[in-house]
């Protein structure tokens, strides 16, 4: 080291200066993170616990759902065509599950697309692939029922421009249904619950709830409810393998469109007005599904099993990741755990 030069700062220091005997200044200690200063009942290693985040989301959803009900009561007398009110109801239902996720995304400092509906892939390749798979799956199921002599297409119930008019209406309607039902149980809820339980336990629980929500549909049966749960698990698989919900939304929409409009058969216990054909079921309800429709047929399990196997071959890679929130509620000292690559 060089010797201090004459006139330098080191030469001018007086050893007798009392300031030299003062203790080193102590920098203020940074405040504890929000995580460490909060009640452990509400906060865990990754911030606000999964259960409380889900509860906050569900409370917001129920509030918006109640407001939607009030709005629908106000506009009901103003809408002469009941189908348009049904369309507004489904669109509003999707907004009621989507807007709370936007709020939670702000809290958790993550984009809305992390919950399964990225804007970049909206109505893109995966959506149309799902549409194709869905219409093929329901077609195979209906034709299988017809193959044993328990289904007849009948003649046209619509003519002229009404064919395209109702085809377009039911297409848009069932896209709204797909968006609402997929995001309700496989969007924010599945993303968040997966952090606490793992993907497949969360998927099994939410698919069971998905089936339970169909319990009050008119004419529903136990076979139909089990089928709904199995279909829900398949949608969870599509989410895990594609990385988002767009395939599931497309599949869900075209499956319902094929049932309700194209083949004009009961869907979850009801027949939609404005259907294309005068179709009819006749024979064993185990094969036809009875009042439930094809979803209540034992053949639906064969079709979904085949669809599952084919999808597994076409989309073999796991792309879905549910990582802890990088938001303000997370401890800065807690690193992200590695993503689970096992299916």
C-alpha positions as CSV (number, residue, x, y, z in Angstrom):
1,X,0.0,0.0,0.0
2,X,1.3,3.5,-0.8
3,X,2.4,5.7,2.1
4,X,0.1,8.7,2.8
5,X,1.4,11.7,1.0
6,X,2.0,15.1,2.6
7,X,-1.1,17.1,2.9
8,X,-3.3,14.2,2.5
9,X,-6.4,13.6,4.6
10,X,-4.7,10.9,6.6
11,X,-1.9,13.3,7.6
12,X,-4.4,15.9,8.9
13,X,-6.2,13.5,11.3
14,X,-5.7,14.4,14.9
15,X,-5.5,11.2,17.1
16,X,-6.8,13.2,20.1
17,X,-10.0,14.2,18.2
18,X,-12.9,12.9,20.5
19,X,-15.0,12.1,17.5
20,X,-12.7,9.1,16.8
21,X,-13.8,7.4,20.1
22,X,-17.5,7.5,19.1
23,X,-19.0,4.1,18.2
24,X,-19.7,3.4,14.6
25,X,-23.0,4.7,13.4
26,X,-25.7,2.1,13.3
27,X,-27.8,2.0,10.2
28,X,-31.6,1.6,10.8
29,X,-32.7,-2.0,10.7
30,X,-35.1,-2.6,7.8
31,X,-38.6,-3.3,9.0
32,X,-39.7,-6.9,9.1
33,X,-41.5,-8.1,6.0
34,X,-45.3,-8.0,6.0
35,X,-45.2,-11.8,6.3
36,X,-43.2,-11.9,9.5
37,X,-45.2,-9.1,11.2
38,X,-48.6,-10.7,10.5
39,X,-50.6,-13.3,12.3
40,X,-49.4,-16.9,11.3
41,X,-53.1,-17.9,11.2
42,X,-53.4,-15.8,8.1
43,X,-49.9,-15.8,6.7
44,X,-47.5,-18.7,5.9
45,X,-44.1,-19.1,4.3
46,X,-45.4,-17.9,1.0
47,X,-47.6,-15.0,2.2
48,X,-51.3,-15.0,2.7
49,X,-52.4,-18.6,3.1
50,X,-54.2,-20.4,0.3
51,X,-57.5,-20.8,2.2
52,X,-57.8,-17.1,2.9
53,X,-57.0,-16.1,-0.6
54,X,-59.7,-18.5,-1.9
55,X,-62.1,-17.2,0.7
56,X,-61.4,-13.6,-0.4
57,X,-61.9,-14.5,-4.0
58,X,-65.2,-16.4,-3.3
59,X,-66.6,-13.5,-1.2
60,X,-65.9,-11.1,-4.1
61,X,-67.5,-13.6,-6.5
62,X,-70.6,-14.0,-4.4
63,X,-71.0,-10.2,-4.0
64,X,-70.8,-9.7,-7.8
65,X,-73.1,-12.7,-8.3
66,X,-75.7,-11.0,-6.0
67,X,-75.3,-7.7,-7.9
68,X,-75.8,-9.5,-11.2
69,X,-79.0,-11.0,-9.9
70,X,-80.3,-7.6,-9.0
71,X,-79.4,-6.2,-12.4
72,X,-81.1,-9.1,-14.2
73,X,-84.3,-8.5,-12.2
74,X,-84.2,-4.8,-13.3
75,X,-83.7,-5.6,-17.0
76,X,-85.9,-8.7,-17.2
77,X,-89.1,-6.7,-18.0
78,X,-87.2,-4.8,-20.7
79,X,-86.1,-7.8,-22.7
80,X,-88.8,-9.5,-24.8
81,X,-86.7,-12.4,-26.0
82,X,-85.9,-14.7,-23.2
83,X,-82.8,-16.2,-24.9
84,X,-81.1,-12.8,-24.9
85,X,-81.6,-12.6,-21.1
86,X,-80.0,-16.1,-20.8
87,X,-77.1,-14.8,-22.9
88,X,-76.6,-11.8,-20.7
89,X,-76.8,-14.0,-17.6
90,X,-74.0,-16.3,-18.8
91,X,-71.8,-13.3,-19.9
92,X,-72.4,-11.7,-16.5
93,X,-71.6,-14.9,-14.7
94,X,-68.2,-15.0,-16.5
95,X,-67.5,-11.4,-15.5
96,X,-68.5,-12.2,-11.9
97,X,-65.8,-14.9,-11.7
98,X,-63.2,-13.0,-13.8
99,X,-63.2,-9.6,-12.1
100,X,-62.3,-11.0,-8.6
101,X,-59.3,-12.8,-10.2
102,X,-58.2,-9.4,-11.7
103,X,-58.3,-7.9,-8.2
104,X,-56.4,-10.9,-6.7
105,X,-53.8,-10.6,-9.5
106,X,-53.2,-7.0,-8.4
107,X,-52.8,-8.2,-4.8
108,X,-50.5,-11.1,-5.7
109,X,-48.6,-9.0,-8.3
110,X,-49.2,-11.5,-11.1
111,X,-51.0,-11.1,-14.5
112,X,-54.5,-12.4,-15.0
113,X,-53.3,-14.8,-17.6
114,X,-51.5,-16.8,-14.9
115,X,-54.9,-18.1,-13.8
116,X,-55.6,-19.9,-17.1
117,X,-56.9,-17.3,-19.7
118,X,-53.9,-15.5,-21.1
119,X,-54.9,-12.7,-23.5
120,X,-52.2,-13.7,-25.9
121,X,-53.8,-17.0,-26.6
122,X,-57.4,-15.8,-26.6
123,X,-59.5,-17.7,-29.2
124,X,-56.3,-18.8,-30.8
125,X,-54.9,-22.2,-31.9
126,X,-55.6,-24.1,-28.7
127,X,-59.2,-22.8,-28.6
128,X,-60.0,-24.0,-32.1
129,X,-58.2,-27.3,-31.4
130,X,-60.5,-27.7,-28.4
131,X,-63.5,-26.8,-30.6
132,X,-62.6,-29.5,-33.0
133,X,-61.9,-32.2,-30.3
134,X,-65.2,-31.3,-28.6
135,X,-67.4,-31.6,-31.7
136,X,-65.7,-34.8,-32.7
137,X,-66.2,-36.3,-29.2
138,X,-69.9,-35.5,-28.9
139,X,-70.4,-36.7,-32.5
140,X,-68.8,-40.1,-31.7
141,X,-70.9,-40.4,-28.6
142,X,-74.2,-39.6,-30.3
143,X,-73.4,-41.8,-33.3
144,X,-72.4,-44.6,-30.9
145,X,-75.9,-44.3,-29.3
146,X,-77.5,-44.3,-32.7
147,X,-75.4,-47.3,-33.7
148,X,-77.2,-49.5,-31.3
149,X,-80.5,-48.2,-32.5
150,X,-81.4,-45.8,-29.7
151,X,-81.2,-42.5,-31.5
152,X,-82.9,-40.9,-34.5
153,X,-82.0,-37.6,-36.1
154,X,-85.4,-36.8,-37.4
155,X,-86.1,-33.9,-39.8
156,X,-85.1,-30.2,-39.6
157,X,-86.7,-28.1,-36.9
158,X,-85.3,-24.8,-38.4
159,X,-85.4,-23.5,-42.0
160,X,-83.8,-20.8,-44.0
161,X,-81.8,-18.0,-42.3
162,X,-82.9,-19.3,-38.9
163,X,-80.5,-22.2,-39.2
164,X,-77.5,-19.8,-39.3
165,X,-79.0,-17.4,-36.8
166,X,-79.5,-20.0,-34.1
167,X,-76.2,-21.7,-34.9
168,X,-74.4,-18.4,-34.3
169,X,-76.4,-17.5,-31.2
170,X,-75.8,-20.9,-29.5
171,X,-72.1,-20.8,-30.5
172,X,-71.7,-17.5,-28.8
173,X,-73.8,-18.6,-25.8
174,X,-71.9,-21.8,-25.2
175,X,-68.5,-19.9,-25.5
176,X,-69.8,-17.8,-22.6
177,X,-70.8,-21.0,-20.7
178,X,-67.4,-22.5,-21.3
179,X,-65.6,-19.4,-20.1
180,X,-67.7,-19.2,-17.0
181,X,-67.6,-22.8,-15.9
182,X,-64.0,-23.4,-16.8
183,X,-62.7,-20.3,-15.0
184,X,-65.0,-20.8,-12.0
185,X,-63.5,-24.2,-11.1
186,X,-60.3,-24.5,-13.1
187,X,-59.2,-20.9,-13.2
188,X,-58.2,-19.0,-10.1
189,X,-59.6,-21.6,-7.7
190,X,-57.5,-24.5,-9.2
191,X,-54.4,-22.3,-9.5
192,X,-54.5,-21.2,-5.9
193,X,-55.6,-24.5,-4.4
194,X,-52.8,-26.3,-6.3
195,X,-50.3,-24.3,-4.2
196,X,-51.5,-25.9,-1.1
197,X,-52.5,-29.4,-2.1
198,X,-50.8,-30.1,-5.4
199,X,-52.4,-30.2,-8.8
200,X,-54.3,-33.5,-8.9
201,X,-55.8,-33.4,-5.4
202,X,-57.1,-29.9,-6.2
203,X,-58.4,-31.1,-9.6
204,X,-60.2,-34.0,-8.0
205,X,-61.8,-31.8,-5.3
206,X,-62.9,-29.2,-7.8
207,X,-64.2,-31.7,-10.4
208,X,-66.3,-33.2,-7.6
209,X,-67.7,-29.8,-6.9
210,X,-68.3,-29.3,-10.6
211,X,-70.4,-32.4,-10.6
212,X,-72.3,-31.4,-7.4
213,X,-73.3,-28.1,-9.1
214,X,-75.1,-30.1,-11.7
215,X,-77.1,-32.0,-9.0
216,X,-80.0,-29.6,-9.2
217,X,-80.4,-29.7,-13.0
218,X,-83.8,-31.1,-14.0
219,X,-83.7,-34.8,-14.7
220,X,-80.1,-35.3,-13.5
221,X,-79.0,-38.8,-12.7
222,X,-76.1,-40.3,-10.8
223,X,-74.5,-41.6,-14.0
224,X,-74.7,-38.1,-15.3
225,X,-73.1,-36.6,-12.2
226,X,-70.2,-39.1,-12.3
227,X,-69.8,-38.3,-16.0
228,X,-69.6,-34.6,-15.3
229,X,-66.8,-35.2,-12.7
230,X,-64.9,-37.4,-15.2
231,X,-65.2,-34.7,-17.9
232,X,-64.1,-32.1,-15.4
233,X,-60.9,-34.2,-14.7
234,X,-60.3,-34.4,-18.4
235,X,-60.5,-30.6,-18.6
236,X,-58.0,-30.4,-15.8
237,X,-55.7,-32.6,-17.9
238,X,-56.0,-30.3,-20.8
239,X,-55.1,-27.4,-18.6
240,X,-52.1,-29.2,-17.3
241,X,-50.8,-30.2,-20.7
242,X,-51.5,-27.1,-22.7
243,X,-50.7,-24.6,-19.9
244,X,-54.0,-22.7,-20.1
245,X,-57.8,-23.1,-20.3
246,X,-58.3,-22.1,-24.0
247,X,-58.4,-25.7,-25.2
248,X,-60.9,-26.6,-22.4
249,X,-63.1,-23.6,-23.2
250,X,-63.3,-24.6,-26.9
251,X,-64.0,-28.2,-26.1
252,X,-66.6,-27.3,-23.6
253,X,-68.4,-24.9,-25.9
254,X,-68.4,-27.2,-29.0
255,X,-69.5,-30.2,-26.9
256,X,-72.5,-28.2,-25.5
257,X,-73.2,-26.7,-29.0
258,X,-73.2,-30.2,-30.5
259,X,-75.6,-31.6,-27.9
260,X,-78.0,-28.7,-27.7
261,X,-78.1,-27.3,-31.2
262,X,-76.6,-29.6,-33.8
263,X,-77.9,-33.0,-32.6
264,X,-80.7,-31.4,-30.6
265,X,-80.6,-33.7,-27.6
266,X,-81.0,-33.0,-23.9
267,X,-78.0,-31.3,-22.2
268,X,-77.9,-31.7,-18.5
269,X,-81.6,-32.4,-18.3
270,X,-83.0,-29.8,-20.7
271,X,-83.6,-29.3,-24.4
272,X,-82.7,-25.8,-25.8
273,X,-85.2,-23.9,-27.9
274,X,-84.0,-23.1,-31.4
275,X,-82.4,-26.5,-32.0
276,X,-81.7,-27.8,-35.5
277,X,-83.4,-31.2,-35.6
278,X,-86.4,-33.1,-34.4
279,X,-84.2,-35.7,-32.8
280,X,-85.4,-38.4,-30.5
281,X,-84.1,-41.1,-28.1
282,X,-85.7,-44.5,-27.7
283,X,-84.5,-47.4,-25.8
284,X,-82.6,-48.1,-22.6
285,X,-81.8,-44.9,-20.6
286,X,-78.5,-46.6,-19.7
287,X,-77.6,-46.2,-23.4
288,X,-79.4,-43.0,-24.3
289,X,-78.9,-41.1,-21.0
290,X,-82.6,-40.6,-20.7
291,X,-83.6,-37.1,-19.6
292,X,-80.0,-36.2,-19.0
293,X,-79.0,-36.7,-22.6
294,X,-75.7,-38.3,-23.8
295,X,-73.9,-37.2,-20.7
296,X,-76.0,-39.7,-18.8
297,X,-75.2,-42.6,-21.1
298,X,-72.7,-45.3,-20.0
299,X,-71.1,-44.8,-23.4
300,X,-69.8,-41.4,-22.3
301,X,-67.2,-43.1,-20.2
302,X,-65.9,-45.0,-23.2
303,X,-65.7,-41.8,-25.3
304,X,-64.0,-39.8,-22.6
305,X,-61.5,-42.6,-21.9
306,X,-60.6,-42.7,-25.6
307,X,-60.4,-39.0,-25.8
308,X,-58.2,-38.9,-22.7
309,X,-55.7,-41.5,-24.2
310,X,-55.6,-39.6,-27.5
311,X,-55.0,-36.3,-25.8
312,X,-52.3,-37.8,-23.7
313,X,-50.5,-38.9,-26.8
314,X,-50.9,-35.6,-28.7
315,X,-50.1,-33.3,-25.7
316,X,-47.5,-35.3,-23.7
317,X,-45.7,-32.4,-22.0
318,X,-46.7,-30.7,-18.8
319,X,-46.9,-27.0,-19.3
320,X,-49.0,-25.8,-16.4
321,X,-47.2,-24.2,-13.4
322,X,-48.8,-22.8,-10.3
323,X,-46.0,-21.0,-8.5
324,X,-46.2,-19.0,-5.3
325,X,-47.2,-15.4,-5.6
326,X,-44.4,-12.9,-6.2
327,X,-46.5,-10.2,-4.6
328,X,-46.1,-7.8,-1.7
329,X,-47.6,-10.4,0.7
330,X,-44.7,-12.8,0.1
331,X,-41.5,-12.8,2.2
332,X,-38.6,-11.4,0.3
333,X,-36.3,-14.0,1.9
334,X,-38.4,-16.9,0.7
335,X,-37.3,-18.3,-2.6
336,X,-39.7,-19.8,-5.1
337,X,-39.7,-23.6,-4.9
338,X,-38.8,-25.4,-8.1
339,X,-41.8,-26.2,-10.3
340,X,-43.1,-29.8,-10.2
341,X,-42.5,-31.4,-13.5
342,X,-44.2,-34.7,-12.6
343,X,-47.6,-35.4,-14.1
